[in-house]
């Protein structure tokens, strides 16, 4: 059996991805160089696509013209291969919730430390974001073309796009997404567990944006009630860490040094 035939059989059997290690085990008579050369040739033909070091996706007919596959097609299989928990996050989670008025150009995957040692140039479509622990109680799942995928619920998505705003283009972009996400947000009970997966500063910044930028008073009031039951006192922080806070106005409710101007895009 050739490597091409093995890949075809795997596709027929309903497996959309494979690893080089699986080829080694299935076809032990092939040398490393032959495997490498064959995979390069088959990739050049647009039959498979390397999405991670040692891991490939078989390109289905409806993606053949582009010669690549969107990450949502293979992300669950890739993370199983890496043996790491994950969830689809940031703008991509917001898009699933119907709150991204522009399709994200990158695909954000939240996982746990340690960080991957593989260069992002291997697949520059994926944006890797890391945290200490995956908040599984606040993940949702849905069926994809190839199985089940996991993504953050609306409240975790809101907190993430503020906490990790540097990955999405800043607080103005975050606020634009939040504006579309507000109708799904319900922070009642968030102090019980959800707040343990973020920082107090993130909650303050999110509260300020909801309150002062988006005029989402009801949601902001709920968030404030949960915050004050979670911590009795919290200190003043800058709205952004990228600018000095000297001479900045103070927002007393959320204890924010308002050291930047947030402008949302028209939806």
C-alpha positions as CSV (number, residue, x, y, z in Angstrom):
1,X,0.0,0.0,0.0
2,X,1.3,3.4,-0.9
3,X,1.0,6.4,1.4
4,X,-1.5,8.0,-1.0
5,X,-3.6,4.8,-0.9
6,X,-3.4,4.8,2.9
7,X,-4.6,8.4,3.0
8,X,-7.5,7.6,0.6
9,X,-8.6,4.7,2.8
10,X,-8.5,6.9,5.8
11,X,-10.7,9.4,4.2
12,X,-13.2,6.8,3.0
13,X,-13.3,5.5,6.6
14,X,-14.4,8.9,7.8
15,X,-11.2,10.2,9.4
16,X,-10.5,13.8,8.2
17,X,-7.0,14.1,9.7
18,X,-3.9,12.0,10.4
19,X,-0.4,12.3,11.9
20,X,2.9,11.3,10.6
21,X,3.2,8.9,13.5
22,X,0.1,7.0,12.3
23,X,1.7,6.6,8.9
24,X,4.9,5.2,10.6
25,X,2.9,2.7,12.5
26,X,0.7,1.7,9.5
27,X,3.5,1.6,7.0
28,X,6.7,0.7,8.9
29,X,8.6,-0.3,5.7
30,X,8.7,3.3,4.5
31,X,11.8,5.3,5.5
32,X,11.5,8.8,7.1
33,X,12.7,10.4,4.0
34,X,10.2,8.6,1.7
35,X,7.4,9.6,4.1
36,X,8.6,13.2,4.1
37,X,8.9,13.3,0.3
38,X,5.6,11.7,-0.3
39,X,3.7,14.0,2.1
40,X,5.3,17.0,0.4
41,X,4.3,15.8,-3.0
42,X,0.7,15.0,-1.9
43,X,0.4,18.4,-0.2
44,X,1.6,20.1,-3.4
45,X,-1.2,18.3,-5.2
46,X,-3.8,19.9,-2.9
47,X,-4.9,16.6,-1.4
48,X,-3.7,17.2,2.1
49,X,-2.7,20.3,4.1
50,X,-0.2,20.5,6.9
51,X,-1.9,22.3,9.8
52,X,0.7,21.6,12.5
53,X,4.1,19.9,12.8
54,X,3.5,16.2,12.0
55,X,-0.3,16.7,11.6
56,X,-2.3,16.9,8.4
57,X,-5.9,17.4,7.3
58,X,-7.3,15.7,4.2
59,X,-8.8,18.4,2.0
60,X,-12.5,17.5,1.2
61,X,-13.8,18.3,-2.3
62,X,-15.7,21.5,-1.2
63,X,-12.4,23.1,0.0
64,X,-10.3,21.8,-2.8
65,X,-10.3,25.0,-4.8
66,X,-8.7,26.9,-1.9
67,X,-6.3,24.1,-1.1
68,X,-6.8,24.7,2.6
69,X,-9.4,24.0,5.2
70,X,-10.8,26.3,7.9
71,X,-9.6,25.5,11.4
72,X,-13.1,24.8,12.7
73,X,-13.0,21.7,10.4
74,X,-10.0,20.1,12.2
75,X,-9.4,21.9,15.5
76,X,-10.9,19.2,17.8
77,X,-8.8,16.5,16.1
78,X,-5.7,18.7,16.3
79,X,-6.2,19.3,20.0
80,X,-6.8,15.6,20.7
81,X,-3.5,14.9,18.8
82,X,-1.8,17.4,21.1
83,X,-3.5,16.0,24.1
84,X,-4.4,19.5,25.3
85,X,-7.8,20.9,26.4
86,X,-9.0,23.9,24.4
87,X,-11.9,26.1,23.4
88,X,-12.5,28.3,20.5
89,X,-12.2,31.8,21.9
90,X,-12.2,35.6,21.3
91,X,-13.6,36.8,18.0
92,X,-14.2,33.3,16.7
93,X,-16.4,32.5,19.8
94,X,-18.2,35.8,19.3
95,X,-18.8,34.8,15.7
96,X,-20.4,31.6,16.8
97,X,-22.6,33.6,19.1
98,X,-23.6,35.8,16.1
99,X,-21.6,38.8,17.5
100,X,-18.9,39.4,14.9
101,X,-19.9,41.7,12.1
102,X,-16.8,40.9,10.2
103,X,-15.5,37.3,9.8
104,X,-12.2,37.0,11.7
105,X,-9.1,36.6,9.6
106,X,-7.4,34.5,12.3
107,X,-8.7,31.6,14.4
108,X,-8.2,32.0,18.1
109,X,-7.7,28.8,20.2
110,X,-7.5,29.0,24.0
111,X,-5.4,26.3,25.6
112,X,-3.3,25.8,28.7
113,X,0.4,26.3,29.5
114,X,3.0,25.4,28.6
115,X,3.0,27.1,25.3
116,X,3.6,25.3,22.1
117,X,7.2,25.2,20.8
118,X,6.1,25.1,17.2
119,X,6.5,28.2,15.2
120,X,3.3,30.0,14.2
121,X,4.6,30.2,10.7
122,X,3.7,26.5,10.4
123,X,0.1,27.7,10.3
124,X,-0.4,31.4,10.6
125,X,-4.2,31.1,10.6
126,X,-4.1,29.8,14.2
127,X,-3.7,32.3,17.1
128,X,-2.7,30.5,20.3
129,X,-3.8,32.0,23.6
130,X,-2.9,30.4,26.9
131,X,-4.2,30.3,30.4
132,X,-3.6,28.3,33.5
133,X,-6.8,26.3,33.4
134,X,-9.7,25.8,31.1
135,X,-13.1,26.9,32.6
136,X,-15.0,23.8,31.4
137,X,-18.2,24.8,33.2
138,X,-18.5,27.8,30.9
139,X,-17.9,26.1,27.6
140,X,-20.6,25.2,25.0
141,X,-20.4,22.6,22.3
142,X,-21.8,22.2,18.9
143,X,-21.5,19.9,15.9
144,X,-19.1,20.7,13.2
145,X,-18.5,19.0,9.8
146,X,-16.2,16.5,11.5
147,X,-17.4,16.1,15.0
148,X,-17.9,18.3,18.1
149,X,-16.2,21.6,18.8
150,X,-16.0,23.6,22.1
151,X,-16.3,27.3,22.5
152,X,-16.7,29.9,25.3
153,X,-20.2,30.9,26.4
154,X,-21.3,34.5,26.0
155,X,-20.1,35.7,29.5
156,X,-16.7,34.0,29.2
157,X,-16.3,35.4,25.7
158,X,-17.0,38.9,27.0
159,X,-14.4,38.6,29.7
160,X,-11.8,37.1,27.4
161,X,-12.1,39.7,24.7
162,X,-11.4,42.4,27.3
163,X,-8.6,40.4,29.1
164,X,-6.9,39.4,25.9
165,X,-7.7,42.5,23.9
166,X,-4.2,42.7,22.5
167,X,-5.0,39.6,20.4
168,X,-8.0,41.2,18.7
169,X,-6.9,44.8,18.0
170,X,-7.6,46.6,21.3
171,X,-10.4,47.8,23.5
172,X,-12.3,49.6,20.7
173,X,-12.6,46.4,18.7
174,X,-13.5,44.6,21.9
175,X,-16.3,47.1,22.6
176,X,-17.7,46.7,19.1
177,X,-18.0,43.0,19.6
178,X,-19.4,43.4,23.1
179,X,-22.1,45.7,21.7
180,X,-23.3,42.8,19.5
181,X,-23.0,40.3,22.4
182,X,-24.9,42.2,25.1
183,X,-28.3,40.7,24.4
184,X,-26.8,37.3,25.3
185,X,-25.0,38.4,28.5
186,X,-26.3,37.4,31.9
187,X,-23.8,37.7,34.8
188,X,-26.2,36.6,37.5
189,X,-24.2,34.2,39.7
190,X,-20.9,35.0,38.0
191,X,-19.3,35.6,41.4
192,X,-19.8,31.9,42.3
193,X,-17.3,30.5,39.9
194,X,-16.8,32.5,36.7
195,X,-14.9,35.3,38.3
196,X,-12.3,32.8,39.5
197,X,-11.1,32.4,35.9
198,X,-10.4,36.0,35.2
199,X,-8.9,39.0,37.0
200,X,-10.6,41.8,39.0
201,X,-9.1,44.3,36.6
202,X,-10.8,42.6,33.6
203,X,-14.1,42.7,35.4
204,X,-13.6,46.4,36.1
205,X,-12.7,47.2,32.5
206,X,-15.6,45.2,31.2
207,X,-18.0,46.9,33.6
208,X,-16.8,50.3,32.6
209,X,-17.3,49.5,28.9
210,X,-20.8,48.2,29.4
211,X,-21.7,51.1,31.6
212,X,-20.0,54.1,30.0
213,X,-19.4,53.1,26.4
214,X,-22.3,50.8,25.5
215,X,-24.9,52.2,27.9
216,X,-25.9,48.7,28.8
217,X,-26.9,49.8,32.3
218,X,-28.9,46.7,33.3
219,X,-26.0,44.3,32.5
220,X,-23.5,46.6,34.0
221,X,-25.5,46.8,37.2
222,X,-25.7,43.0,37.5
223,X,-22.0,42.8,36.9
224,X,-21.3,45.4,39.5
225,X,-23.5,43.6,42.1
226,X,-21.6,40.4,41.5
227,X,-18.2,42.1,41.6
228,X,-19.0,43.8,45.0
229,X,-20.1,40.5,46.4
230,X,-17.0,38.8,45.2
231,X,-14.5,41.4,46.5
232,X,-15.3,44.1,49.1
233,X,-12.7,46.5,47.8
234,X,-10.9,46.9,44.6
235,X,-8.3,49.5,43.6
236,X,-8.0,52.0,40.8
237,X,-6.6,50.6,37.5
238,X,-5.9,52.2,34.1
239,X,-8.4,51.4,31.3
240,X,-5.4,50.5,29.2
241,X,-1.9,49.5,30.2
242,X,-0.5,50.9,27.0
243,X,-0.8,54.6,27.9
244,X,0.1,56.6,31.0
245,X,-2.6,57.2,33.5
246,X,-1.3,60.6,34.7
247,X,-4.0,63.3,34.6
248,X,-6.6,60.8,33.4
249,X,-10.1,61.2,34.6
250,X,-11.4,58.8,37.2
251,X,-14.5,56.7,37.0
252,X,-15.4,56.2,40.6
253,X,-17.9,53.3,40.2
254,X,-15.5,51.0,38.4
255,X,-12.4,52.6,39.8
256,X,-10.9,53.2,36.4
257,X,-8.3,55.8,35.3
258,X,-9.9,56.6,31.9
259,X,-6.6,57.0,30.0
260,X,-7.8,56.2,26.5
261,X,-10.8,56.9,24.3
262,X,-12.9,53.9,23.2
263,X,-14.8,54.2,19.9
264,X,-17.0,51.5,18.6
265,X,-17.4,50.8,14.9
266,X,-20.8,51.3,13.3
267,X,-22.5,47.9,12.9
